[in-house]
Amino acid sequence: MSDVPTKTLPSGDELPQIGYGTWNIGGETVQEGVRAALDAGYGHVDTAEGYKNEAEIGEALADYDREDVFLTSKVLAKNLNYDSVIESCRDSLERLGTDYLDLYLIHWPNPAISLRETLDAMATLHDEGLVRNVGVSNFSAYQLSCAHHISDVPIAVNQIEFHPWLQRPDLVEYCRETETVVEAAAPLARTEVFEDEAVQTLADEYDRHPAQIVLKWATERDIVVLPKSSSPDHVESNLDLFDWSMADEDLETLDARDRDEPVYDHPARDWSSDVYGINQ
């Protein structure tokens, strides 16, 4: 791996502080993105069965040393009963062309399925060596505290929406108290935060792309970031975070931009969507 800083997980594994996010990218585009990321020095790729791009990512990963890549996938909320978790993981491994995942996440909480049942399946996958670390995604502090209480395997990560417009201080603080690494999904608010006046001003002052300003701020706040881009140039520039610094007052300027405004993790859910599979 490159000189990217890492976070130590309960297992002792090292999680690179930046990963290549692959939501909503497929085909040759995601393959080019993965190759650009790994060639640039990323050591961390994030996908999910729901992204429907694992097979393409697997083809790209075949050209690299598996031990040099921290690979994450996620199980859909509709597949959280015991047998479905096992089946989903095995299917993801087959599509990705690997024998194990470094991290496997519950993609969304699903109140219609027992969390204990889901985590029992995760423990089985861990015991069988198919999954090295277990985590969750889009969990509230309440849901995460329950997961910690009942899981036989440490909950290593909570991947949540996090960016200057949605900073979730109470949730982030709970994650820190429980030594749960916070990963930022949509760390750039799906590029919407580029329009923020403070971000634009700091980008001009530092002669940096707005993405670099936002990602630098998040990593300085001890967050693992998962920016996605279909542009190889942007993939490479997003990695350029660790050999320059931002002044404390400029970081604090972005701290003050919190609007409690999500781009995807809204309080209510469309339970009829394919993500959940909860039918009347």
N, C-alpha and C positions, 0 to 999 in steps of 0.2 A: 504494500500500500504506500501511498504518498505521505507527505508531511502534514496531512489534515489532522487536527486534534481529534481525540476520541473521548467517549464516555464509557466508563467501565460498568458493565452490567453485573447483576448478582452472580452470574455464572463465572465471572472473570473475563468473559469475552469483551473485546473492544469494539464499540459502535462508532464509526466515523461521524463527525459532527455535521457533515453535509452528505446527502445522498441524492441520486438522480430519481426524481419522481416521474411516473409514467402514466398518470391518469389521463384518459382521453387521447392517447397517442397509440397508433397501431401500425401494422404493416412494416414497410421498409423504413418509414419515418422513425418508429421507435427503435428499430435495429440500428439505424444511423446514430440516433441519440445515445443509445447505450454504448456504442463503440466510441463515440466522441467523448462521452463521460469517462470511460475507463482509460482511454488513451490520454486524457487530460490529467488524470490522477485521482479521480473519484475511486473509492473502494467500496461503494455502498449503492445498491439499486433497490428500489421499492416498487412493488407491483401488487396485484390482487387478482383473485379469480374473477371478480366483477369487472376488471378492466379489459378482459378478453384479449390480452396481448401476451400472455405468458409463453405461448409457443414461439412467437417471434423473438421475444427476449431470450428464450432458451437457445435459439439458433445463434444469436449474437454472442451469448456467454460461452458458447462452445469453443470460441477462438481464444479464450483467456483461461488462466489458471484459476480453478474454482476457489482455492484457498485464499486468493487475493481479493475476493468479492464477498462483502457482507450482503446477503440476499434475504429480502423480506417479501412475504406474501400474506394474503389475508383471506379469511373465510367469510362468505356472505352471510348476512343476518338470517336468511331463510334456511341456511344449512347448519344451524347450531345444535341440532340434536346429536346425540353421541355418534351414531353410525355415519351421519352425513358429514360431521367434522373429519372423521377418519378418511372417508371417501374423498372429500374435497381436497384434503392435504395430499393424498396419494396422487390424485389427478393433477394437482398443481406441480408436484415433483416431476411427474412424467412429462408434462408440457415444458417445464423449465429445463429438463434434461439433467437433473441433479439428484443425488441421494439424500440430501438433507436441506432444510432451510435454517439459516442463522436466526431468523425471527419469524414467528407466525402469530398473526394478530386476529382477534375477533373484530371484524370490520365495523360493525355497528351493534350496539346492544339490541336485544330482541326480547321484550318482556313476555312474549308468548311462549318462550322456550326457557327451561330451567338453566340458569347460569351455572349451577353446580354440575349439571349434566355436560354442558359445554366444556367446563374446565376439567372435568374428569377425562374427557376425550383428549384435551390438550396434554394432560399429564401422561396419558398413554403414548401419545406421539413423542413426547419428550423421553419417556422411558425406553422407547424403541429406537431412539437416536435419529428419528426423522426430523425432529425440531429441536434446535439447541437452546432457544429462548422463547418464552411465551409472553404475549402482551395483548393489549386491547387498543381500540381506536374509537374515538368519539364517545368516550365514557365520561360521565359527570363524576364529581368527587364522591357522591353518594354511591354510584354504581361501582366505582373503582374501589371504594372502601370495602364493599361487599365482596368483590373479586379477591382482594387481598386476604380477606377473612377465611374464605372457603377453598382457595386454590392450594393444591399440593406442590405446585411449582411457583417460584417467585414471578409476580407480574412485573416484568422488566421495563415496559414501555407503555405510555399512553399517547397515541398519535391523535392530535386534536387540531381543529382549525385555530391558528394563532398567527397574528400579524398586527401591525400598529393600530388598526381599527378594531381589533378584537383581542385583547390581551389577557382576559380571564384570570385576574390575579389570585382569586381564592382557589381556583382549580389548580393553577400552577404551583401555588404554595403547598397545597395538599400533596401534589405529586412529589415535591421536594422533601416534604416531611417523611414520606413513605419510600424515599429513594427510588421513585419511579421516573425514568427518564422521559422528558417531554419532547416529542417530535412534532414539528409544525407541518401539518398538511396545509396546502395553499398558503405558504408563507408570504406570498406576494399578493394575497387576496385576489388571485386570478388576474393579476396585473391592474386591478382597479386602484390599488393604493399608489400606483405611479402618478395618479392625478393629484395626490395630496400636495398642497402647497409647500409644506415643510420638507417633504421628501424631495421635491423638485429643487428647492433652495439648497439643500445639503448636497444633492447630486452636482449642482453647479459649483458649489464651494470646493468640493473634493475632486472635481473632474472625474466623476464616476457615473456609471449607469444607475438609475433609480433602483434597479434590482439589487445591485451591490450594496447600496446604502441600507436597504431594508433587511437584507440577509445579514450584513455585518452587525446591525443593531440586534437582531435575534440571537446570533451566535454569542455576542457579548453579554446577552441576558441568559446564557447557559442553555439555549434551546438547540436541538438538532433540527436542521432545516432540510426540506425535501423539495427544492424548486424543480419544476418541470419546464422543459422547453423543447420545441421541435427544431430549433436552430442550433447547429453545432457551435457557432460562434458564441451564442448566448450561454450554451451549456458550459463552454470553457470559461467565459468571463464570470459566470456565477460562482465558480470555484475560487476566484481571485479575491479571497476575503482575509487571509491570515498573515499577510506580510505588510499590513498597513493598519493604522489605528484611527479611531474617531474620538474626538474630545468628549469628556464626560457630559458637558453641557449640551452637546449635540445629540448624544444618546438620550439624555433627559428630555430633549425637545420631542423626540419620537415617543418616549414614554407618555407624554402629555397628549398624544393624538388618539388615545383610546376612545372609541365611540360605542363600544359594546355592539358592534355592527358586523354580523356574519355575512359571508358570501354564499355559504352552503349549509352550515349547521344551525338551521333555524329551530326555534323551540318546538314547533309541531312537526309531525312527520306525515308523509303520504304513505300510509300503511299498505295501500293497494299496489305500490310499486314493486317491481321485480326484485329490488334489493331485499325486501322483507318477506314477501310471499305469504303475507297474512291475509287470508280471504275471509269474507263474511260467511 
